[in-house]
């Protein structure tokens, strides 16, 4: 039986770091997803500027600005002698939430990205839970527990996934470490990408919800060692 405190959590529509707006944003999104899909293969050259202008129906300025953004994310590299070439996968900024989000299930590297994201989270989040127990405020501890209790399918999938994000992001904020706080962007991207997929990893069965609550209770009790271990158990479940 769920513990309803009347609070609903929503997954933010946008990542906590933003792309440029308007036509540039739309162009970056389209090209980024095409690169992730392999439509523009690694080592291959993107169509010439005139071709991109015609196919995407945007101005040269928009194309150039979008290319700059993708260069900054490590997806492409430009040179006068060959134009814009797709970089090796190892050069991509895989901590960038947009790069992660562009990897939909049909992309060839999606499985690897999710597996290695889980490994990274298993390294970072248990220590974050311990720090949250030590450094978090009462309000942050209460929000973490509220979110954990709302990870329940009776609330609907949207609210449930929103609660998962609130749980993890508030733990990172409660550490008091600004570097760790930015890690919530990656968690947001993972949840956005998994949202709506069959067997999404945030689906709240009874065991998962109990483990979230166990983490939250250890944090509220200011027991860092217990919080660390319970978070390890939680990450291992997924």
C-alpha positions in Angstrom: 0.0 0.0 0.0 1.5 3.3 -1.0 2.1 6.2 1.4 0.4 9.2 -0.3 1.7 12.5 1.0 -0.3 14.4 -1.7 2.9 15.5 -3.5 3.5 14.7 -7.2 6.8 14.9 -8.9 7.3 15.5 -12.6 10.2 14.8 -14.9 11.4 18.1 -16.3 10.7 18.5 -20.0 14.2 19.9 -20.6 17.6 19.0 -19.4 19.2 21.3 -16.9 21.6 22.5 -19.5 20.1 23.9 -22.7 20.8 23.9 -26.3 20.5 27.1 -28.4 16.9 28.0 -29.2 14.9 28.0 -32.3 16.1 26.7 -35.7 19.7 26.1 -34.4 18.4 23.9 -31.6 16.2 21.9 -34.0 19.1 21.5 -36.4 21.5 20.3 -33.7 18.9 17.8 -32.5 18.3 16.4 -36.0 22.0 16.2 -36.9 23.0 14.8 -33.5 20.4 12.0 -33.7 21.4 11.2 -37.2 25.0 10.8 -36.1 24.0 8.7 -33.2 22.0 6.5 -35.5 24.9 6.0 -37.8 23.2 7.8 -40.7 26.4 9.8 -40.8 29.0 7.1 -40.0 32.1 7.6 -37.9 34.9 8.8 -40.1 32.4 9.9 -42.8 32.0 13.4 -44.1 28.7 15.3 -43.5 26.9 16.6 -46.6 28.2 19.9 -47.9 26.7 23.1 -46.5 24.5 23.7 -49.5 23.1 20.2 -49.3 22.3 20.6 -45.5 20.7 24.0 -46.2 18.4 22.4 -48.8 17.6 19.2 -46.9 17.0 20.8 -43.6 15.5 24.0 -45.0 17.4 26.4 -42.8 19.9 29.1 -43.5 23.7 28.8 -43.8 24.0 30.7 -40.5 21.9 28.1 -38.8 23.9 25.2 -40.3 27.2 26.8 -39.2 26.0 27.5 -35.7 24.7 23.9 -35.4 28.0 22.5 -36.6 29.8 24.6 -33.9 27.6 23.1 -31.2 28.2 19.5 -32.4 32.0 20.2 -32.6 31.8 21.3 -28.9 30.2 18.0 -28.0 33.0 16.1 -29.8 30.7 14.5 -32.5 32.3 16.2 -35.4 35.5 18.0 -36.5 35.8 20.5 -39.3 38.7 21.3 -41.6 38.9 23.2 -44.8 40.3 20.2 -46.8 37.4 17.9 -46.1 34.6 19.8 -44.4 32.9 18.3 -41.4 33.8 14.7 -40.4 32.2 12.5 -37.8 34.7 11.9 -35.0 35.5 8.5 -33.5 33.0 7.4 -30.8 35.7 7.7 -28.2 35.9 11.4 -28.8 32.2 12.0 -28.1 31.4 13.7 -24.9 29.4 10.9 -23.3 28.8 12.9 -20.1 26.8 15.4 -22.2 23.1 14.8 -21.6 22.2 15.7 -25.2 24.6 13.1 -26.6 23.1 10.5 -24.3 19.6 11.5 -25.1 20.2 11.2 -28.9 21.0 7.5 -28.4 17.5 6.0 -28.9 17.1 2.2 -28.7 17.8 1.7 -32.4 21.2 3.4 -32.2 24.2 1.0 -32.4 26.0 2.3 -29.3 23.0 2.7 -27.0 23.5 -0.6 -25.1 27.1 0.3 -24.4 26.2 3.8 -23.2 23.6 2.5 -20.8 25.8 -0.3 -19.4 28.7 2.1 -18.8 26.3 4.8 -17.4 25.2 2.2 -14.8 28.8 1.4 -14.0 29.6 5.1 -13.5 26.5 5.6 -11.3 27.6 2.6 -9.2 30.8 4.5 -8.5 29.4 7.9 -7.8 25.9 7.6 -6.3 26.7 5.5 -3.2 29.2 8.1 -2.1 26.7 10.8 -3.0 24.1 9.1 -0.7 26.7 9.1 2.1 27.5 12.8 1.6 23.8 13.6 1.5 23.3 12.0 4.9 26.0 14.1 6.3 25.5 17.4 4.6 21.9 17.6 3.4 19.3 19.8 5.0 16.1 18.6 6.7 14.1 19.8 3.8 16.3 18.0 1.3 16.1 14.8 3.4 12.3 15.1 3.5 12.1 15.6 -0.2 14.2 12.5 -0.9 11.9 10.4 1.3 8.8 11.9 -0.3 10.1 11.1 -3.7 11.0 7.5 -2.8 7.5 6.9 -1.4 6.1 8.2 -4.7 8.0 5.7 -6.9 4.8 3.7 -7.3 3.0 2.6 -10.4 -0.4 3.7 -8.9 0.6 7.3 -9.6 1.1 6.6 -13.3 4.3 6.3 -15.2 5.0 10.0 -15.8 4.7 10.8 -12.1 6.7 7.7 -11.1 9.6 8.6 -13.4 9.4 12.2 -12.1 9.8 10.9 -8.6 12.8 8.8 -9.6 14.5 11.9 -11.0 13.6 14.0 -7.9 15.0 11.3 -5.7 18.4 11.0 -7.4 18.8 14.7 -8.2 17.9 15.9 -4.7 20.5 13.4 -3.3 23.1 15.0 -5.5 22.1 18.5 -4.5 22.2 17.4 -0.8 25.8 16.4 -1.0 26.8 20.1 -1.1 29.3 19.3 -3.9 28.7 21.4 -6.9 30.6 19.0 -9.2 28.2 16.2 -8.2 25.2 18.4 -8.7 25.9 18.6 -12.4 25.7 14.8 -12.6 21.9 15.1 -12.4 22.0 16.2 -16.1 23.1 12.8 -17.1 20.5 11.1 -15.0 17.8 13.3 -16.6 19.0 12.3 -20.0 18.9 8.6 -19.1 15.4 8.9 -17.8 14.2 10.9 -20.8 15.6 8.2 -23.1 14.2 5.3 -21.2 10.7 6.9 -20.7 8.0 5.1 -22.5 10.2 2.1 -23.5 9.0 -1.4 -22.8 10.6 -2.6 -19.6 11.9 0.9 -18.7 14.5 0.6 -16.0 12.6 3.0 -13.7 9.5 0.7 -13.5 8.7 0.6 -9.8 8.2 -3.0 -8.6 7.9 -3.6 -4.9 11.6 -4.4 -4.4 12.8 -1.3 -6.2 10.5 1.0 -4.2 11.5 -0.5 -0.9 15.2 0.0 -1.8 14.6 3.6 -2.7 12.8 4.1 0.7 15.6 2.3 2.5 18.2 4.7 1.0 16.0 7.7 1.9 15.5 6.6 5.5 19.2 6.1 6.0 19.9 9.5 4.6 17.2 11.1 6.9 18.7 9.3 9.8 22.1 10.7 9.0 23.7 7.3 8.7 26.2 7.7 5.8 27.5 4.1 5.9 24.0 2.7 5.7 23.0 5.1 3.0 26.0 4.1 1.0 25.2 0.4 1.2 21.6 0.8 0.5 22.4 2.9 -2.6 24.8 0.1 -3.8 21.9 -2.4 -3.4 19.6 -0.1 -5.4 22.0 0.5 -8.3 22.8 -3.3 -8.4 19.1 -4.0 -8.9 19.1 -2.1 -12.2 
